[in-house]
Amino acid sequence: MITILPEVTQEVGVPRTLHVPFKLGRPCGEPFDFHTRKRVVLRLLDLTAKPSGTFEEFDA
């Protein structure tokens, strides 16, 4: 899961979470910033191989 509000996400108990520093409504970054959006998606795919309970920060 991508989250902008990590406090809420941790309360829900999502198995794998990527916290991103973007604006609400833009979880993959700014429109047309394809480089950043690709990095977010690749990072999410990497999370699928990690154990349940993983919480990571995305460096923009």
C-alpha distance matrix in Angstrom:
0.0 3.8 6.3 10.0 11.3 10.5 13.4 12.2 8.8 11.0 13.5 11.5 10.8 7.3 8.2 6.2 4.8 6.1 8.5 10.3 13.9 14.3 15.9 14.5 14.1 13.6 10.1 11.4 14.8 18.1 19.5 21.4 20.0 19.3 19.5 16.6 14.5 15.3 14.6 10.9 10.6 12.7 10.8 7.6 10.4 11.9 9.2 10.0 13.4 12.9 13.7 11.8 11.4 10.5 9.6 10.5 11.9 12.2 15.9 16.8
3.8 0.0 3.8 7.0 9.2 9.2 12.6 11.9 9.2 11.8 14.5 13.2 13.1 10.1 11.4 8.8 5.9 4.9 6.0 6.9 10.4 10.5 12.3 11.4 11.2 10.3 6.6 8.2 11.3 14.7 16.4 18.5 17.0 16.8 17.0 13.8 11.9 13.5 12.6 8.8 9.6 12.1 10.1 7.8 11.3 12.7 10.6 12.3 15.6 14.9 16.2 14.7 13.7 12.1 10.1 9.9 10.0 9.7 13.2 13.6
6.3 3.8 0.0 3.8 5.4 5.9 9.3 8.8 6.8 9.7 12.2 11.7 12.3 10.2 12.3 10.3 6.8 6.1 4.9 6.2 8.8 9.3 10.6 9.3 10.4 10.2 7.1 9.8 11.9 15.1 17.4 19.9 18.4 18.9 19.0 15.5 14.2 16.3 15.1 11.4 12.9 15.4 13.0 11.2 14.8 15.8 13.4 15.4 18.4 17.1 17.8 16.0 14.1 12.9 10.1 10.1 9.7 10.1 13.3 13.8
10.0 7.0 3.8 0.0 3.8 6.1 9.1 9.1 8.7 11.4 13.6 13.8 15.0 13.5 15.8 13.8 10.1 8.7 5.9 5.6 6.5 6.8 7.5 6.6 8.8 8.9 6.8 10.0 10.9 13.7 16.3 19.2 17.7 18.9 19.1 15.4 14.7 17.4 16.1 12.7 15.0 17.5 15.1 14.1 17.8 18.6 16.5 18.8 21.7 20.2 21.1 19.3 17.1 15.7 12.4 11.9 10.3 10.5 12.9 12.9
11.3 9.2 5.4 3.8 0.0 3.8 5.6 5.7 6.5 8.9 10.5 11.4 13.0 12.5 15.3 14.1 10.7 10.4 7.6 8.7 9.3 10.2 10.3 8.8 11.3 12.3 10.4 13.7 14.7 17.3 19.9 22.9 21.5 22.7 22.8 19.1 18.4 20.9 19.5 16.1 18.1 20.4 17.8 16.5 20.1 20.6 18.0 20.2 22.9 21.0 21.2 19.0 16.3 15.6 12.3 12.8 11.7 13.0 15.4 15.9
10.5 9.2 5.9 6.1 3.8 0.0 3.8 5.4 5.0 6.0 8.6 10.0 10.7 10.4 12.8 11.6 8.4 8.7 6.3 8.9 10.3 12.2 13.2 12.2 14.6 14.9 12.3 15.1 16.4 19.5 22.2 24.9 23.0 23.9 23.5 19.8 19.2 21.2 19.3 16.0 18.0 19.7 16.6 15.4 18.9 18.8 15.9 18.2 20.5 18.2 18.1 16.0 13.0 12.3 9.0 10.0 9.7 11.9 14.6 16.0
13.4 12.6 9.3 9.1 5.6 3.8 0.0 3.8 5.6 5.5 6.5 9.1 10.5 11.5 14.2 13.9 11.4 12.3 10.1 12.6 13.4 15.2 15.6 14.3 16.9 17.8 15.6 18.7 19.8 22.6 25.4 28.3 26.5 27.5 27.2 23.5 23.0 25.0 23.1 19.8 21.7 23.4 20.3 18.9 22.3 22.1 19.0 21.1 23.3 20.7 19.9 17.4 14.1 14.3 11.4 13.0 12.9 15.5 18.0 19.5
12.2 11.9 8.8 9.1 5.7 5.4 3.8 0.0 3.8 5.5 5.3 6.6 9.1 10.0 13.4 13.7 11.4 12.9 11.2 13.6 14.8 15.8 15.7 13.5 15.5 17.1 15.0 18.3 19.9 22.6 24.9 27.9 26.6 27.5 27.6 24.0 22.9 25.0 23.6 20.0 21.4 23.5 20.8 18.8 22.0 22.5 19.2 20.7 23.3 21.1 20.3 17.3 14.5 15.2 12.8 14.7 15.0 17.1 20.0 21.0
8.8 9.2 6.8 8.7 6.5 5.0 5.6 3.8 0.0 3.8 5.4 5.3 6.6 6.5 9.8 9.9 7.9 9.9 9.3 12.2 14.3 15.4 16.0 14.0 15.4 16.4 13.7 16.6 18.7 21.8 24.0 26.7 25.2 25.6 25.6 22.1 20.8 22.6 21.1 17.5 18.5 20.4 17.7 15.4 18.5 18.9 15.6 16.9 19.6 17.5 16.8 13.8 11.3 11.9 9.8 12.1 13.0 15.1 18.4 19.7
11.0 11.8 9.7 11.4 8.9 6.0 5.5 5.5 3.8 0.0 3.8 5.4 5.3 6.7 9.2 9.8 8.6 11.0 10.5 14.0 16.0 17.9 18.8 17.3 19.0 19.7 16.7 19.4 21.4 24.7 27.0 29.6 27.8 28.1 27.7 24.2 23.2 24.6 22.7 19.4 20.5 21.8 18.7 16.8 19.6 19.4 15.8 17.3 19.3 16.7 15.3 12.4 9.3 10.4 8.7 11.6 13.1 15.9 19.1 21.0
13.5 14.5 12.2 13.6 10.5 8.6 6.5 5.3 5.4 3.8 0.0 3.8 5.5 8.3 11.3 12.8 11.9 14.5 13.9 17.1 18.8 20.3 20.7 18.6 20.3 21.6 19.0 22.0 24.0 27.0 29.3 32.0 30.6 31.0 30.9 27.4 26.2 27.8 26.1 22.6 23.5 25.2 22.2 20.0 22.7 22.8 19.1 20.2 22.3 19.7 18.0 14.7 11.9 13.7 12.4 15.4 16.8 19.5 22.6 24.4
11.5 13.2 11.7 13.8 11.4 10.0 9.1 6.6 5.3 5.4 3.8 0.0 3.8 5.9 9.4 11.4 11.1 14.1 14.2 17.3 19.5 20.5 20.8 18.4 19.4 20.8 18.1 21.0 23.5 26.5 28.3 31.0 29.8 29.9 30.1 26.8 25.1 26.5 25.3 21.7 22.0 23.8 21.3 18.5 21.0 21.5 17.9 18.3 20.8 18.7 17.0 13.5 11.5 13.5 12.8 15.9 17.6 19.8 23.3 24.8
10.8 13.1 12.3 15.0 13.0 10.7 10.5 9.1 6.6 5.3 5.5 3.8 0.0 3.8 6.3 8.8 9.5 13.0 13.9 17.3 20.0 21.4 22.4 20.4 21.3 22.1 18.9 21.3 24.0 27.3 29.2 31.5 30.1 29.8 29.6 26.4 24.9 25.8 24.3 20.9 21.1 22.3 19.6 17.0 19.1 19.2 15.4 15.7 17.8 15.5 13.5 9.9 7.9 10.5 10.5 14.1 16.4 18.9 22.5 24.4
7.3 10.1 10.2 13.5 12.5 10.4 11.5 10.0 6.5 6.7 8.3 5.9 3.8 0.0 3.8 5.8 6.7 10.3 11.9 15.1 18.3 19.4 20.6 18.8 19.2 19.6 16.3 18.3 21.3 24.7 26.4 28.5 27.0 26.5 26.4 23.4 21.6 22.3 21.1 17.6 17.5 18.8 16.3 13.4 15.5 15.9 12.2 12.4 14.9 13.1 11.8 8.4 7.2 8.9 9.1 12.2 14.7 16.6 20.4 22.1
8.2 11.4 12.3 15.8 15.3 12.8 14.2 13.4 9.8 9.2 11.3 9.4 6.3 3.8 0.0 3.8 6.7 10.4 12.9 16.2 19.6 21.1 22.9 21.4 21.7 21.6 18.0 19.3 22.4 26.0 27.6 29.3 27.7 26.7 26.3 23.5 21.8 21.9 20.4 17.4 16.9 17.5 15.0 12.3 13.6 13.6 9.8 9.6 11.6 9.6 8.0 4.7 4.7 6.6 8.3 11.5 14.6 16.6 20.3 22.4
6.2 8.8 10.3 13.8 14.1 11.6 13.9 13.7 9.9 9.8 12.8 11.4 8.8 5.8 3.8 0.0 3.8 7.0 10.1 13.2 16.8 18.3 20.5 19.6 19.9 19.1 15.4 16.3 19.3 23.0 24.8 26.2 24.3 23.4 22.7 19.9 18.4 18.5 16.8 13.8 13.6 14.0 11.3 8.8 10.6 10.3 6.6 7.4 9.7 7.8 7.8 5.9 5.6 4.8 5.9 8.3 11.4 13.0 16.7 18.9
4.8 5.9 6.8 10.1 10.7 8.4 11.4 11.4 7.9 8.6 11.9 11.1 9.5 6.7 6.7 3.8 0.0 3.8 6.4 9.5 13.0 14.7 16.8 16.1 16.7 15.9 12.2 13.5 16.2 19.9 21.9 23.6 21.7 21.2 20.5 17.4 16.2 16.8 14.9 11.7 12.3 13.4 10.3 8.2 11.2 11.1 7.8 9.8 12.3 10.5 11.0 9.4 8.0 6.3 4.8 6.3 8.5 10.1 13.9 15.8
6.1 4.9 6.1 8.7 10.4 8.7 12.3 12.9 9.9 11.0 14.5 14.1 13.0 10.3 10.4 7.0 3.8 0.0 3.8 6.3 9.9 11.7 14.4 14.4 15.1 13.7 9.9 10.6 13.0 16.8 19.1 20.6 18.4 18.0 17.2 13.9 13.1 13.9 11.8 8.6 10.1 11.2 8.0 6.9 10.5 10.3 8.0 10.9 13.2 11.8 13.3 12.5 11.1 8.5 6.1 5.0 5.8 6.5 10.3 12.0
8.5 6.0 4.9 5.9 7.6 6.3 10.1 11.2 9.3 10.5 13.9 14.2 13.9 11.9 12.9 10.1 6.4 3.8 0.0 3.8 6.8 9.1 11.7 12.0 13.6 12.3 9.0 10.5 12.0 15.5 18.3 20.3 18.0 18.4 17.6 14.0 13.7 15.4 13.1 10.0 12.4 13.9 10.7 10.3 14.0 13.8 11.7 14.7 16.9 15.2 16.4 15.3 13.2 10.9 7.5 6.1 4.8 5.9 9.2 10.6
10.3 6.9 6.2 5.6 8.7 8.9 12.6 13.6 12.2 14.0 17.1 17.3 17.3 15.1 16.2 13.2 9.5 6.3 3.8 0.0 3.8 5.7 8.8 10.0 11.5 9.5 6.7 7.7 8.4 11.9 14.9 16.9 14.5 15.4 14.7 10.9 11.0 13.3 11.2 8.4 11.5 13.3 10.8 10.9 14.6 14.9 13.6 16.6 19.0 17.8 19.5 18.7 16.8 14.3 11.0 8.9 6.4 5.2 7.5 7.7
13.9 10.4 8.8 6.5 9.3 10.3 13.4 14.8 14.3 16.0 18.8 19.5 20.0 18.3 19.6 16.8 13.0 9.9 6.8 3.8 0.0 3.8 7.0 9.2 11.5 9.6 8.2 9.4 8.4 11.1 14.6 16.9 14.4 16.2 15.4 11.7 12.6 15.3 13.3 11.1 14.5 16.3 14.0 14.6 18.2 18.4 17.3 20.4 22.6 21.3 22.9 22.1 19.9 17.5 13.9 11.7 8.4 7.2 7.8 7.1
14.3 10.5 9.3 6.8 10.2 12.2 15.2 15.8 15.4 17.9 20.3 20.5 21.4 19.4 21.1 18.3 14.7 11.7 9.1 5.7 3.8 0.0 3.8 6.6 8.4 6.2 6.0 7.3 5.7 7.9 11.3 14.0 12.1 14.2 14.4 10.8 11.1 14.4 13.3 11.1 14.1 16.6 15.0 15.2 18.8 19.6 18.8 21.5 24.1 23.2 25.0 24.0 22.2 19.9 16.6 14.5 11.6 9.8 10.4 8.5
15.9 12.3 10.6 7.5 10.3 13.2 15.6 15.7 16.0 18.8 20.7 20.8 22.4 20.6 22.9 20.5 16.8 14.4 11.7 8.8 7.0 3.8 0.0 3.8 6.1 5.5 7.0 9.3 7.6 8.4 11.3 14.6 13.6 16.1 16.9 13.6 13.5 17.1 16.6 14.2 16.8 19.6 18.3 18.0 21.6 22.8 21.7 24.1 27.0 26.1 27.6 26.2 24.3 22.4 19.1 17.6 14.9 13.4 14.1 12.1
14.5 11.4 9.3 6.6 8.8 12.2 14.3 13.5 14.0 17.3 18.6 18.4 20.4 18.8 21.4 19.6 16.1 14.4 12.0 10.0 9.2 6.6 3.8 0.0 3.8 5.6 6.9 10.1 9.7 10.7 12.8 16.4 16.0 18.0 19.2 16.0 15.0 18.5 18.3 15.3 17.3 20.5 19.2 18.1 21.7 23.2 21.7 23.6 26.8 26.0 27.1 25.3 23.4 22.1 18.9 18.1 16.1 15.1 16.6 15.0
14.1 11.2 10.4 8.8 11.3 14.6 16.9 15.5 15.4 19.0 20.3 19.4 21.3 19.2 21.7 19.9 16.7 15.1 13.6 11.5 11.5 8.4 6.1 3.8 0.0 3.8 6.0 8.9 9.1 9.7 10.8 14.4 14.6 16.3 18.1 15.3 13.6 17.1 17.6 14.7 16.0 19.5 18.9 17.5 20.6 22.7 21.5 23.0 26.4 26.1 27.4 25.6 24.3 23.0 20.2 19.5 17.7 16.3 18.0 16.1
13.6 10.3 10.2 8.9 12.3 14.9 17.8 17.1 16.4 19.7 21.6 20.8 22.1 19.6 21.6 19.1 15.9 13.7 12.3 9.5 9.6 6.2 5.5 5.6 3.8 0.0 3.8 5.5 5.3 6.4 7.9 11.3 11.0 12.7 14.4 11.5 10.0 13.6 14.2 11.5 13.2 16.6 16.1 15.3 18.4 20.4 19.7 21.5 24.7 24.5 26.3 25.0 23.8 22.0 19.3 17.8 15.9 13.8 15.1 13.0
10.1 6.6 7.1 6.8 10.4 12.3 15.6 15.0 13.7 16.7 19.0 18.1 18.9 16.3 18.0 15.4 12.2 9.9 9.0 6.7 8.2 6.0 7.0 6.9 6.0 3.8 0.0 3.8 5.7 8.5 10.3 13.0 12.0 12.9 13.9 10.7 8.9 12.0 12.0 8.8 10.5 13.8 12.9 11.8 15.1 16.9 15.9 17.8 21.0 20.8 22.5 21.3 20.2 18.2 15.7 14.4 12.8 10.9 13.0 11.6
11.4 8.2 9.8 10.0 13.7 15.1 18.7 18.3 16.6 19.4 22.0 21.0 21.3 18.3 19.3 16.3 13.5 10.6 10.5 7.7 9.4 7.3 9.3 10.1 8.9 5.5 3.8 0.0 3.8 7.0 8.5 10.3 8.9 9.2 10.2 7.2 5.1 8.4 8.8 6.1 7.9 11.1 10.9 10.6 13.5 15.4 15.3 17.2 20.1 20.4 22.7 22.1 21.3 19.0 16.7 14.7 13.1 10.3 11.9 10.1
14.8 11.3 11.9 10.9 14.7 16.4 19.8 19.9 18.7 21.4 24.0 23.5 24.0 21.3 22.4 19.3 16.2 13.0 12.0 8.4 8.4 5.7 7.6 9.7 9.1 5.3 5.7 3.8 0.0 3.8 6.6 8.6 6.8 8.7 9.5 6.4 6.1 9.8 9.9 8.4 10.9 13.6 13.4 13.7 16.7 18.2 18.2 20.5 23.2 23.3 25.6 25.1 24.1 21.5 18.8 16.5 14.1 11.0 11.5 8.7
18.1 14.7 15.1 13.7 17.3 19.5 22.6 22.6 21.8 24.7 27.0 26.5 27.3 24.7 26.0 23.0 19.9 16.8 15.5 11.9 11.1 7.9 8.4 10.7 9.7 6.4 8.5 7.0 3.8 0.0 3.8 6.4 5.6 8.6 10.2 8.2 8.2 11.8 12.6 11.7 13.8 16.5 16.8 17.2 19.9 21.6 21.9 24.0 26.8 27.0 29.4 28.8 27.8 25.2 22.5 20.2 17.6 14.5 14.4 11.1
19.5 16.4 17.4 16.3 19.9 22.2 25.4 24.9 24.0 27.0 29.3 28.3 29.2 26.4 27.6 24.8 21.9 19.1 18.3 14.9 14.6 11.3 11.3 12.8 10.8 7.9 10.3 8.5 6.6 3.8 0.0 3.8 5.5 7.8 10.7 9.8 8.8 12.0 13.9 13.2 14.5 17.4 18.3 18.5 20.7 22.9 23.4 25.1 27.9 28.6 31.1 30.5 29.9 27.5 25.0 22.9 20.6 17.5 17.6 14.3
21.4 18.5 19.9 19.2 22.9 24.9 28.3 27.9 26.7 29.6 32.0 31.0 31.5 28.5 29.3 26.2 23.6 20.6 20.3 16.9 16.9 14.0 14.6 16.4 14.4 11.3 13.0 10.3 8.6 6.4 3.8 0.0 3.8 5.4 8.6 9.2 8.5 10.9 13.2 13.5 14.4 16.8 18.4 19.0 20.7 22.8 23.9 25.5 28.1 29.1 32.0 31.8 31.4 28.8 26.6 24.1 22.0 18.5 18.3 15.0
20.0 17.0 18.4 17.7 21.5 23.0 26.5 26.6 25.2 27.8 30.6 29.8 30.1 27.0 27.7 24.3 21.7 18.4 18.0 14.5 14.4 12.1 13.6 16.0 14.6 11.0 12.0 8.9 6.8 5.6 5.5 3.8 0.0 3.8 5.6 5.7 6.3 8.8 10.3 11.0 12.7 14.6 15.8 17.0 18.8 20.4 21.7 23.7 26.0 26.8 29.7 29.8 29.3 26.4 24.1 21.3 19.0 15.4 14.8 11.4
19.3 16.8 18.9 18.9 22.7 23.9 27.5 27.5 25.6 28.1 31.0 29.9 29.8 26.5 26.7 23.4 21.2 18.0 18.4 15.4 16.2 14.2 16.1 18.0 16.3 12.7 12.9 9.2 8.7 8.6 7.8 5.4 3.8 0.0 3.8 5.5 5.0 6.0 8.5 9.8 10.5 12.1 14.1 15.3 16.5 18.3 20.0 21.6 23.8 25.1 28.2 28.5 28.5 25.6 23.8 21.1 19.3 15.6 15.5 12.7
19.5 17.0 19.0 19.1 22.8 23.5 27.2 27.6 25.6 27.7 30.9 30.1 29.6 26.4 26.3 22.7 20.5 17.2 17.6 14.7 15.4 14.4 16.9 19.2 18.1 14.4 13.9 10.2 9.5 10.2 10.7 8.6 5.6 3.8 0.0 3.8 5.5 5.3 6.4 8.9 10.2 10.7 12.4 14.5 15.6 16.7 18.7 20.8 22.5 23.5 26.9 27.6 27.4 24.2 22.4 19.4 17.5 13.7 13.0 10.6
16.6 13.8 15.5 15.4 19.1 19.8 23.5 24.0 22.1 24.2 27.4 26.8 26.4 23.4 23.5 19.9 17.4 13.9 14.0 10.9 11.7 10.8 13.6 16.0 15.3 11.5 10.7 7.2 6.4 8.2 9.8 9.2 5.7 5.5 3.8 0.0 3.8 5.4 5.0 6.3 8.8 9.9 10.5 12.4 14.4 15.4 16.7 19.1 21.1 21.6 24.7 25.1 24.6 21.4 19.3 16.2 14.1 10.4 9.9 7.4
14.5 11.9 14.2 14.7 18.4 19.2 23.0 22.9 20.8 23.2 26.2 25.1 24.9 21.6 21.8 18.4 16.2 13.1 13.7 11.0 12.6 11.1 13.5 15.0 13.6 10.0 8.9 5.1 6.1 8.2 8.8 8.5 6.3 5.0 5.5 3.8 0.0 3.8 5.4 5.1 6.4 8.7 9.9 10.7 12.6 14.4 15.5 17.4 19.8 20.7 23.6 23.8 23.6 20.7 18.9 16.4 14.9 11.4 12.2 10.1
15.3 13.5 16.3 17.4 20.9 21.2 25.0 25.0 22.6 24.6 27.8 26.5 25.8 22.3 21.9 18.5 16.8 13.9 15.4 13.3 15.3 14.4 17.1 18.5 17.1 13.6 12.0 8.4 9.8 11.8 12.0 10.9 8.8 6.0 5.3 5.4 3.8 0.0 3.8 5.4 5.2 6.1 8.5 9.9 10.6 12.4 14.3 15.9 17.9 19.3 22.6 23.2 23.5 20.5 19.3 16.7 15.8 12.4 13.1 11.7
14.6 12.6 15.1 16.1 19.5 19.3 23.1 23.6 21.1 22.7 26.1 25.3 24.3 21.1 20.4 16.8 14.9 11.8 13.1 11.2 13.3 13.3 16.6 18.3 17.6 14.2 12.0 8.8 9.9 12.6 13.9 13.2 10.3 8.5 6.4 5.0 5.4 3.8 0.0 3.8 5.5 5.2 6.1 8.6 9.9 10.6 12.4 14.8 16.4 17.2 20.5 21.4 21.3 18.0 16.6 13.7 12.6 9.1 9.7 9.0
10.9 8.8 11.4 12.7 16.1 16.0 19.8 20.0 17.5 19.4 22.6 21.7 20.9 17.6 17.4 13.8 11.7 8.6 10.0 8.4 11.1 11.1 14.2 15.3 14.7 11.5 8.8 6.1 8.4 11.7 13.2 13.5 11.0 9.8 8.9 6.3 5.1 5.4 3.8 0.0 3.8 5.5 5.1 6.2 8.7 9.9 10.7 13.0 15.3 15.8 18.7 19.0 18.7 15.7 14.1 11.6 10.6 7.6 9.4 9.0
10.6 9.6 12.9 15.0 18.1 18.0 21.7 21.4 18.5 20.5 23.5 22.0 21.1 17.5 16.9 13.6 12.3 10.1 12.4 11.5 14.5 14.1 16.8 17.3 16.0 13.2 10.5 7.9 10.9 13.8 14.5 14.4 12.7 10.5 10.2 8.8 6.4 5.2 5.5 3.8 0.0 3.8 5.4 5.0 6.3 8.7 9.9 11.2 13.7 15.0 18.0 18.4 18.9 16.2 15.3 13.4 13.4 10.9 13.1 12.8
12.7 12.1 15.4 17.5 20.4 19.7 23.4 23.5 20.4 21.8 25.2 23.8 22.3 18.8 17.5 14.0 13.4 11.2 13.9 13.3 16.3 16.6 19.6 20.5 19.5 16.6 13.8 11.1 13.6 16.5 17.4 16.8 14.6 12.1 10.7 9.9 8.7 6.1 5.2 5.5 3.8 0.0 3.8 5.4 5.1 6.3 8.8 10.3 11.8 13.4 16.9 18.0 18.8 15.7 15.4 13.2 13.6 11.1 12.9 13.3
10.8 10.1 13.0 15.1 17.8 16.6 20.3 20.8 17.7 18.7 22.2 21.3 19.6 16.3 15.0 11.3 10.3 8.0 10.7 10.8 14.0 15.0 18.3 19.2 18.9 16.1 12.9 10.9 13.4 16.8 18.3 18.4 15.8 14.1 12.4 10.5 9.9 8.5 6.1 5.1 5.4 3.8 0.0 3.8 5.4 5.0 6.4 9.1 10.6 11.2 14.4 15.5 15.7 12.4 11.8 9.4 10.0 8.1 10.4 11.7
7.6 7.8 11.2 14.1 16.5 15.4 18.9 18.8 15.4 16.8 20.0 18.5 17.0 13.4 12.3 8.8 8.2 6.9 10.3 10.9 14.6 15.2 18.0 18.1 17.5 15.3 11.8 10.6 13.7 17.2 18.5 19.0 17.0 15.3 14.5 12.4 10.7 9.9 8.6 6.2 5.0 5.4 3.8 0.0 3.8 5.3 5.1 6.9 9.6 10.3 13.1 13.4 13.9 11.3 11.0 9.8 11.0 9.8 12.9 14.0
10.4 11.3 14.8 17.8 20.1 18.9 22.3 22.0 18.5 19.6 22.7 21.0 19.1 15.5 13.6 10.6 11.2 10.5 14.0 14.6 18.2 18.8 21.6 21.7 20.6 18.4 15.1 13.5 16.7 19.9 20.7 20.7 18.8 16.5 15.6 14.4 12.6 10.6 9.9 8.7 6.3 5.1 5.4 3.8 0.0 3.8 5.3 5.4 7.6 9.7 12.9 13.8 15.3 12.9 13.5 12.5 14.2 13.0 15.7 16.8
11.9 12.7 15.8 18.6 20.6 18.8 22.1 22.5 18.9 19.4 22.8 21.5 19.2 15.9 13.6 10.3 11.1 10.3 13.8 14.9 18.4 19.6 22.8 23.2 22.7 20.4 16.9 15.4 18.2 21.6 22.9 22.8 20.4 18.3 16.7 15.4 14.4 12.4 10.6 9.9 8.7 6.3 5.0 5.3 3.8 0.0 3.8 5.4 5.8 7.3 10.9 12.7 14.0 11.1 12.1 10.8 12.8 12.1 14.6 16.4
9.2 10.6 13.4 16.5 18.0 15.9 19.0 19.2 15.6 15.8 19.1 17.9 15.4 12.2 9.8 6.6 7.8 8.0 11.7 13.6 17.3 18.8 21.7 21.7 21.5 19.7 15.9 15.3 18.2 21.9 23.4 23.9 21.7 20.0 18.7 16.7 15.5 14.3 12.4 10.7 9.9 8.8 6.4 5.1 5.3 3.8 0.0 3.8 5.4 5.2 8.2 9.3 10.4 7.6 8.9 8.5 11.3 11.5 14.7 16.8
10.0 12.3 15.4 18.8 20.2 18.2 21.1 20.7 16.9 17.3 20.2 18.3 15.7 12.4 9.6 7.4 9.8 10.9 14.7 16.6 20.4 21.5 24.1 23.6 23.0 21.5 17.8 17.2 20.5 24.0 25.1 25.5 23.7 21.6 20.8 19.1 17.4 15.9 14.8 13.0 11.2 10.3 9.1 6.9 5.4 5.4 3.8 0.0 3.8 5.6 8.0 8.9 11.2 9.6 11.6 12.0 14.9 15.1 18.3 20.1
13.4 15.6 18.4 21.7 22.9 20.5 23.3 23.3 19.6 19.3 22.3 20.8 17.8 14.9 11.6 9.7 12.3 13.2 16.9 19.0 22.6 24.1 27.0 26.8 26.4 24.7 21.0 20.1 23.2 26.8 27.9 28.1 26.0 23.8 22.5 21.1 19.8 17.9 16.4 15.3 13.7 11.8 10.6 9.6 7.6 5.8 5.4 3.8 0.0 3.8 6.8 9.2 11.8 10.1 12.7 13.0 16.1 16.6 19.4 21.7
12.9 14.9 17.1 20.2 21.0 18.2 20.7 21.1 17.5 16.7 19.7 18.7 15.5 13.1 9.6 7.8 10.5 11.8 15.2 17.8 21.3 23.2 26.1 26.0 26.1 24.5 20.8 20.4 23.3 27.0 28.6 29.1 26.8 25.1 23.5 21.6 20.7 19.3 17.2 15.8 15.0 13.4 11.2 10.3 9.7 7.3 5.2 5.6 3.8 0.0 3.8 6.7 8.6 6.7 9.8 10.6 14.1 15.3 18.2 20.9
13.7 16.2 17.8 21.1 21.2 18.1 19.9 20.3 16.8 15.3 18.0 17.0 13.5 11.8 8.0 7.8 11.0 13.3 16.4 19.5 22.9 25.0 27.6 27.1 27.4 26.3 22.5 22.7 25.6 29.4 31.1 32.0 29.7 28.2 26.9 24.7 23.6 22.6 20.5 18.7 18.0 16.9 14.4 13.1 12.9 10.9 8.2 8.0 6.8 3.8 0.0 3.8 6.3 6.1 9.9 11.9 15.7 17.6 20.6 23.5
11.8 14.7 16.0 19.3 19.0 16.0 17.4 17.3 13.8 12.4 14.7 13.5 9.9 8.4 4.7 5.9 9.4 12.5 15.3 18.7 22.1 24.0 26.2 25.3 25.6 25.0 21.3 22.1 25.1 28.8 30.5 31.8 29.8 28.5 27.6 25.1 23.8 23.2 21.4 19.0 18.4 18.0 15.5 13.4 13.8 12.7 9.3 8.9 9.2 6.7 3.8 0.0 3.8 5.6 9.0 11.9 15.6 17.8 21.2 23.8
11.4 13.7 14.1 17.1 16.3 13.0 14.1 14.5 11.3 9.3 11.9 11.5 7.9 7.2 4.7 5.6 8.0 11.1 13.2 16.8 19.9 22.2 24.3 23.4 24.3 23.8 20.2 21.3 24.1 27.8 29.9 31.4 29.3 28.5 27.4 24.6 23.6 23.5 21.3 18.7 18.9 18.8 15.7 13.9 15.3 14.0 10.4 11.2 11.8 8.6 6.3 3.8 0.0 3.8 6.4 9.9 13.5 16.2 19.5 22.3
10.5 12.1 12.9 15.7 15.6 12.3 14.3 15.2 11.9 10.4 13.7 13.5 10.5 8.9 6.6 4.8 6.3 8.5 10.9 14.3 17.5 19.9 22.4 22.1 23.0 22.0 18.2 19.0 21.5 25.2 27.5 28.8 26.4 25.6 24.2 21.4 20.7 20.5 18.0 15.7 16.2 15.7 12.4 11.3 12.9 11.1 7.6 9.6 10.1 6.7 6.1 5.6 3.8 0.0 3.8 6.6 10.3 12.8 16.1 19.0
9.6 10.1 10.1 12.4 12.3 9.0 11.4 12.8 9.8 8.7 12.4 12.8 10.5 9.1 8.3 5.9 4.8 6.1 7.5 11.0 13.9 16.6 19.1 18.9 20.2 19.3 15.7 16.7 18.8 22.5 25.0 26.6 24.1 23.8 22.4 19.3 18.9 19.3 16.6 14.1 15.3 15.4 11.8 11.0 13.5 12.1 8.9 11.6 12.7 9.8 9.9 9.0 6.4 3.8 0.0 3.8 7.1 10.0 13.3 16.1
10.5 9.9 10.1 11.9 12.8 10.0 13.0 14.7 12.1 11.6 15.4 15.9 14.1 12.2 11.5 8.3 6.3 5.0 6.1 8.9 11.7 14.5 17.6 18.1 19.5 17.8 14.4 14.7 16.5 20.2 22.9 24.1 21.3 21.1 19.4 16.2 16.4 16.7 13.7 11.6 13.4 13.2 9.4 9.8 12.5 10.8 8.5 12.0 13.0 10.6 11.9 11.9 9.9 6.6 3.8 0.0 3.8 6.6 9.6 12.7
11.9 10.0 9.7 10.3 11.7 9.7 12.9 15.0 13.0 13.1 16.8 17.6 16.4 14.7 14.6 11.4 8.5 5.8 4.8 6.4 8.4 11.6 14.9 16.1 17.7 15.9 12.8 13.1 14.1 17.6 20.6 22.0 19.0 19.3 17.5 14.1 14.9 15.8 12.6 10.6 13.4 13.6 10.0 11.0 14.2 12.8 11.3 14.9 16.1 14.1 15.7 15.6 13.5 10.3 7.1 3.8 0.0 3.8 6.4 9.4
12.2 9.7 10.1 10.5 13.0 11.9 15.5 17.1 15.1 15.9 19.5 19.8 18.9 16.6 16.6 13.0 10.1 6.5 5.9 5.2 7.2 9.8 13.4 15.1 16.3 13.8 10.9 10.3 11.0 14.5 17.5 18.5 15.4 15.6 13.7 10.4 11.4 12.4 9.1 7.6 10.9 11.1 8.1 9.8 13.0 12.1 11.5 15.1 16.6 15.3 17.6 17.8 16.2 12.8 10.0 6.6 3.8 0.0 3.8 6.1
15.9 13.2 13.3 12.9 15.4 14.6 18.0 20.0 18.4 19.1 22.6 23.3 22.5 20.4 20.3 16.7 13.9 10.3 9.2 7.5 7.8 10.4 14.1 16.6 18.0 15.1 13.0 11.9 11.5 14.4 17.6 18.3 14.8 15.5 13.0 9.9 12.2 13.1 9.7 9.4 13.1 12.9 10.4 12.9 15.7 14.6 14.7 18.3 19.4 18.2 20.6 21.2 19.5 16.1 13.3 9.6 6.4 3.8 0.0 3.8
16.8 13.6 13.8 12.9 15.9 16.0 19.5 21.0 19.7 21.0 24.4 24.8 24.4 22.1 22.4 18.9 15.8 12.0 10.6 7.7 7.1 8.5 12.1 15.0 16.1 13.0 11.6 10.1 8.7 11.1 14.3 15.0 11.4 12.7 10.6 7.4 10.1 11.7 9.0 9.0 12.8 13.3 11.7 14.0 16.8 16.4 16.8 20.1 21.7 20.9 23.5 23.8 22.3 19.0 16.1 12.7 9.4 6.1 3.8 0.0
